Amino acid sequence: MSSKDADRITAAQQTLDTLFDISQLLNTQLDKETLATCVGMIESGVNPEALAAVIQELRRESAGLSASDTRRDVVP
């Protein structure tokens, strides 16, 4: 690996670290891997607002399923 490639990788990691810090401050509840996936999707042309809407919908669905599972466990 050339020093230019190593510099590029280091810069990308630093950028992701900074984005992760910002996402933590904004309480996005995204882990670093998910954030990196989202950044990659946006860099590939995915609409950021549409991606945010999908993430919010998935969270609502997940919360609904979790609540359903909890109710099922409580019912005698």
Order of alpha helices (4+ residues) and beta strands (2+ residues): alpha-alpha-alpha
